[in-house]
């Protein structure tokens, strides 16, 4: 090592510092064709970046819309379940109060049969309503994604 490249130590704990030699870089002229190609590549990269940025923003908006729709649909479905449970509970309490006032075994069987038929019809109607609501929520949630993907594929083509 030369004295120019290594500084002398000040104390026993100092690490030596190295200096990088200074080289002169030759001046070269970049050909015009190469410059044009580089500028064109940079321009294309910027355009592609802008397209990808727009597509990403569209996808984010689409996901936010789908999430919002799904959460609202889940809340509506939960409320429908609560309404069905409340109706079934009320019907059961009404049935028990009628059974308690029955005067004979035949009247109890008649009330029980009528309650069972009424609850079966109610359960069938509730099941149809919940199924329809679930299908509606699913289609409303999927629709923004479907239309967004269609738009994205059209832009890409």
Secondary structure, 3 states (H helix, E strand, C coil): CCCCCECCCCCCCCCCCECCCCCCCCCCCCCHHHHHHHHHHHHHHHHHHHHHHHHHHHHHHHHHHHHHHHHHHHHHHHHHHHHHHHHHHHHHHHHHHHHHCCCCHHHHHHHHHHHHHHHHHHHHHHHHHHHHHHHHHHHHHHHHHHHHHHHHHHHHC
